[in-house]
Amino acid sequence: MFDTRDELLSLFIVIALFLLPALILAYRRNLFNQFSFPSLVKVINQALIVQLIFGLILLFGEMNLGLINKGGRWFHFSDIIAGTTFFLEMIGLFLYLPFLLILNIANWVNQFFNWFYKNRKSH
Protein backbone atom coordinates (compact mmCIF):
# COMPACT_ATOMS: atom_id res chain seq x y z
CA MET A 1 0.00 0.00 0.00
CA PHE A 2 2.78 2.43 0.87
CA ASP A 3 5.93 2.60 -1.20
CA THR A 4 8.30 3.84 1.45
CA ARG A 5 8.61 4.25 5.17
CA ASP A 6 8.49 8.01 4.62
CA GLU A 7 4.89 7.81 3.41
CA LEU A 8 3.88 5.70 6.37
CA LEU A 9 5.64 8.08 8.77
CA SER A 10 3.95 11.03 7.06
CA LEU A 11 0.56 9.40 7.50
CA PHE A 12 1.18 8.81 11.22
CA ILE A 13 2.24 12.45 11.63
CA VAL A 14 -0.95 13.59 9.87
CA ILE A 15 -3.12 11.41 12.11
CA ALA A 16 -1.39 12.91 15.15
CA LEU A 17 -1.88 16.45 13.78
CA PHE A 18 -5.60 15.80 13.40
CA LEU A 19 -6.16 13.98 16.67
CA LEU A 20 -3.97 15.82 19.18
CA PRO A 21 -5.66 19.25 19.03
CA ALA A 22 -9.12 17.68 19.25
CA LEU A 23 -8.17 15.40 22.13
CA ILE A 24 -6.45 18.18 24.07
CA LEU A 25 -9.43 20.51 23.66
CA ALA A 26 -11.85 17.72 24.59
CA TYR A 27 -9.86 17.03 27.75
CA ARG A 28 -9.71 20.72 28.67
CA ARG A 29 -13.46 21.13 28.18
CA ASN A 30 -14.17 18.00 30.24
CA LEU A 31 -15.92 16.38 27.28
CA PHE A 32 -15.03 12.85 28.36
CA ASN A 33 -16.96 13.17 31.63
CA GLN A 34 -19.94 15.23 30.43
CA PHE A 35 -20.52 14.29 26.80
CA SER A 36 -23.01 16.14 24.64
CA PHE A 37 -23.28 16.41 20.87
CA PRO A 38 -23.16 20.24 20.71
CA SER A 39 -20.03 20.34 22.87
CA LEU A 40 -18.39 17.71 20.63
CA VAL A 41 -19.12 19.83 17.56
CA LYS A 42 -17.76 22.91 19.34
CA VAL A 43 -14.53 21.11 20.24
CA ILE A 44 -14.02 19.84 16.70
CA ASN A 45 -14.70 23.30 15.26
CA GLN A 46 -12.15 24.86 17.61
CA ALA A 47 -9.61 22.14 16.82
CA LEU A 48 -9.98 23.03 13.15
CA ILE A 49 -8.32 26.40 13.81
CA VAL A 50 -5.25 24.72 15.29
CA GLN A 51 -5.19 22.17 12.47
CA LEU A 52 -5.32 24.95 9.87
CA ILE A 53 -2.36 26.63 11.56
CA PHE A 54 -0.44 23.32 11.46
CA GLY A 55 -1.30 22.98 7.77
CA LEU A 56 -0.10 26.49 6.94
CA ILE A 57 3.13 25.97 8.85
CA LEU A 58 3.75 22.72 6.97
CA LEU A 59 2.90 24.32 3.63
CA PHE A 60 5.25 27.25 4.14
CA GLY A 61 7.87 24.91 5.56
CA GLU A 62 7.69 22.76 2.47
CA MET A 63 8.03 25.80 0.21
CA ASN A 64 11.08 26.97 2.16
CA LEU A 65 12.66 23.53 1.92
CA GLY A 66 12.16 23.73 -1.83
CA LEU A 67 13.93 27.09 -1.89
CA ILE A 68 16.98 25.83 0.00
CA ASN A 69 17.23 22.75 -2.18
CA LYS A 70 20.98 22.38 -2.73
CA GLY A 71 22.01 21.36 -6.20
CA GLY A 72 18.91 19.29 -6.89
CA ARG A 73 19.44 17.09 -3.84
CA TRP A 74 16.69 16.93 -1.27
CA PHE A 75 17.23 16.33 2.38
CA HIS A 76 15.63 13.14 3.69
CA PHE A 77 13.56 15.24 6.10
CA SER A 78 12.08 17.25 3.23
CA ASP A 79 10.51 14.08 1.77
CA ILE A 80 8.71 13.50 5.06
CA ILE A 81 7.55 17.13 5.20
CA ALA A 82 6.34 17.00 1.59
CA GLY A 83 4.42 13.75 2.20
CA THR A 84 2.94 15.05 5.44
CA THR A 85 1.80 18.25 3.74
CA PHE A 86 0.24 16.30 0.88
CA PHE A 87 -1.60 13.88 3.18
CA LEU A 88 -2.74 16.72 5.45
CA GLU A 89 -4.16 18.69 2.53
CA MET A 90 -5.89 15.72 0.89
CA ILE A 91 -7.36 14.27 4.08
CA GLY A 92 -8.36 17.72 5.31
CA LEU A 93 -10.00 18.85 2.10
CA PHE A 94 -11.74 15.68 1.00
CA LEU A 95 -12.50 13.87 4.26
CA TYR A 96 -12.29 16.14 7.29
CA LEU A 97 -14.01 19.30 6.01
CA PRO A 98 -17.02 17.47 4.48
CA PHE A 99 -17.38 15.45 7.70
CA LEU A 100 -17.22 18.66 9.71
CA LEU A 101 -19.84 20.29 7.46
CA ILE A 102 -22.20 17.33 7.92
CA LEU A 103 -21.57 17.37 11.66
CA ASN A 104 -22.41 21.09 11.88
CA ILE A 105 -25.56 20.65 9.80
CA ALA A 106 -26.67 17.81 12.08
CA ASN A 107 -26.00 20.03 15.10
CA TRP A 108 -28.04 22.90 13.61
CA VAL A 109 -30.93 20.55 12.81
CA ASN A 110 -30.75 19.13 16.33
CA GLN A 111 -30.83 22.63 17.83
CA PHE A 112 -33.74 23.62 15.59
CA PHE A 113 -35.82 20.60 16.62
CA ASN A 114 -35.01 21.20 20.29
CA TRP A 115 -36.10 24.85 19.92
CA PHE A 116 -39.22 23.86 17.94
CA TYR A 117 -40.41 21.26 20.47
CA LYS A 118 -39.61 23.56 23.39
CA ASN A 119 -41.69 26.41 21.92
CA ARG A 120 -44.45 24.08 20.78
CA LYS A 121 -45.11 22.78 24.29
CA SER A 122 -45.30 26.27 25.74
CA HIS A 123 -48.31 27.26 23.55
C-alpha positions as a Python dict, from the first residue, in 0.01 Angstrom:
ca = {
    (1, 'M'): (0, 0, 0),
    (2, 'F'): (278, 243, 87),
    (3, 'D'): (593, 260, -120),
    (4, 'T'): (830, 384, 145),
    (5, 'R'): (861, 425, 517),
    (6, 'D'): (849, 801, 462),
    (7, 'E'): (489, 781, 341),
    (8, 'L'): (388, 570, 637),
    (9, 'L'): (564, 808, 877),
    (10, 'S'): (395, 1103, 706),
    (11, 'L'): (56, 940, 750),
    (12, 'F'): (118, 881, 1122),
    (13, 'I'): (224, 1245, 1163),
    (14, 'V'): (-95, 1359, 987),
    (15, 'I'): (-312, 1141, 1211),
    (16, 'A'): (-139, 1291, 1515),
    (17, 'L'): (-188, 1645, 1378),
    (18, 'F'): (-560, 1580, 1340),
    (19, 'L'): (-616, 1398, 1667),
    (20, 'L'): (-397, 1582, 1918),
    (21, 'P'): (-566, 1925, 1903),
    (22, 'A'): (-912, 1768, 1925),
    (23, 'L'): (-817, 1540, 2213),
    (24, 'I'): (-645, 1818, 2407),
    (25, 'L'): (-943, 2051, 2366),
    (26, 'A'): (-1185, 1772, 2459),
    (27, 'Y'): (-986, 1703, 2775),
    (28, 'R'): (-971, 2072, 2867),
    (29, 'R'): (-1346, 2113, 2818),
    (30, 'N'): (-1417, 1800, 3024),
    (31, 'L'): (-1592, 1638, 2728),
    (32, 'F'): (-1503, 1285, 2836),
    (33, 'N'): (-1696, 1317, 3163),
    (34, 'Q'): (-1994, 1523, 3043),
    (35, 'F'): (-2052, 1429, 2680),
    (36, 'S'): (-2301, 1614, 2464),
    (37, 'F'): (-2328, 1641, 2087),
    (38, 'P'): (-2316, 2024, 2071),
    (39, 'S'): (-2003, 2034, 2287),
    (40, 'L'): (-1839, 1771, 2063),
    (41, 'V'): (-1912, 1983, 1756),
    (42, 'K'): (-1776, 2291, 1934),
    (43, 'V'): (-1453, 2111, 2024),
    (44, 'I'): (-1402, 1984, 1670),
    (45, 'N'): (-1470, 2330, 1526),
    (46, 'Q'): (-1215, 2486, 1761),
    (47, 'A'): (-961, 2214, 1682),
    (48, 'L'): (-998, 2303, 1315),
    (49, 'I'): (-832, 2640, 1381),
    (50, 'V'): (-525, 2472, 1529),
    (51, 'Q'): (-519, 2217, 1247),
    (52, 'L'): (-532, 2495, 987),
    (53, 'I'): (-236, 2663, 1156),
    (54, 'F'): (-44, 2332, 1146),
    (55, 'G'): (-130, 2298, 777),
    (56, 'L'): (-10, 2649, 694),
    (57, 'I'): (313, 2597, 885),
    (58, 'L'): (375, 2272, 697),
    (59, 'L'): (290, 2432, 363),
    (60, 'F'): (525, 2725, 414),
    (61, 'G'): (787, 2491, 556),
    (62, 'E'): (769, 2276, 247),
    (63, 'M'): (803, 2580, 21),
    (64, 'N'): (1108, 2697, 216),
    (65, 'L'): (1266, 2353, 192),
    (66, 'G'): (1216, 2373, -183),
    (67, 'L'): (1393, 2709, -189),
    (68, 'I'): (1698, 2583, 0),
    (69, 'N'): (1723, 2275, -218),
    (70, 'K'): (2098, 2238, -273),
    (71, 'G'): (2201, 2136, -620),
    (72, 'G'): (1891, 1929, -689),
    (73, 'R'): (1944, 1709, -384),
    (74, 'W'): (1669, 1693, -127),
    (75, 'F'): (1723, 1633, 238),
    (76, 'H'): (1563, 1314, 369),
    (77, 'F'): (1356, 1524, 610),
    (78, 'S'): (1208, 1725, 323),
    (79, 'D'): (1051, 1408, 177),
    (80, 'I'): (871, 1350, 506),
    (81, 'I'): (755, 1713, 520),
    (82, 'A'): (634, 1700, 159),
    (83, 'G'): (442, 1375, 220),
    (84, 'T'): (294, 1505, 544),
    (85, 'T'): (180, 1825, 374),
    (86, 'F'): (24, 1630, 88),
    (87, 'F'): (-160, 1388, 318),
    (88, 'L'): (-274, 1672, 545),
    (89, 'E'): (-416, 1869, 253),
    (90, 'M'): (-589, 1572, 89),
    (91, 'I'): (-736, 1427, 408),
    (92, 'G'): (-836, 1772, 531),
    (93, 'L'): (-1000, 1885, 210),
    (94, 'F'): (-1174, 1568, 100),
    (95, 'L'): (-1250, 1387, 426),
    (96, 'Y'): (-1229, 1614, 729),
    (97, 'L'): (-1401, 1930, 601),
    (98, 'P'): (-1702, 1747, 448),
    (99, 'F'): (-1738, 1545, 770),
    (100, 'L'): (-1722, 1866, 971),
    (101, 'L'): (-1984, 2029, 746),
    (102, 'I'): (-2220, 1733, 792),
    (103, 'L'): (-2157, 1737, 1166),
    (104, 'N'): (-2241, 2109, 1188),
    (105, 'I'): (-2556, 2065, 980),
    (106, 'A'): (-2667, 1781, 1208),
    (107, 'N'): (-2600, 2003, 1510),
    (108, 'W'): (-2804, 2290, 1361),
    (109, 'V'): (-3093, 2055, 1281),
    (110, 'N'): (-3075, 1913, 1633),
    (111, 'Q'): (-3083, 2263, 1783),
    (112, 'F'): (-3374, 2362, 1559),
    (113, 'F'): (-3582, 2060, 1662),
    (114, 'N'): (-3501, 2120, 2029),
    (115, 'W'): (-3610, 2485, 1992),
    (116, 'F'): (-3922, 2386, 1794),
    (117, 'Y'): (-4041, 2126, 2047),
    (118, 'K'): (-3961, 2356, 2339),
    (119, 'N'): (-4169, 2641, 2192),
    (120, 'R'): (-4445, 2408, 2078),
    (121, 'K'): (-4511, 2278, 2429),
    (122, 'S'): (-4530, 2627, 2574),
    (123, 'H'): (-4831, 2726, 2355),
}
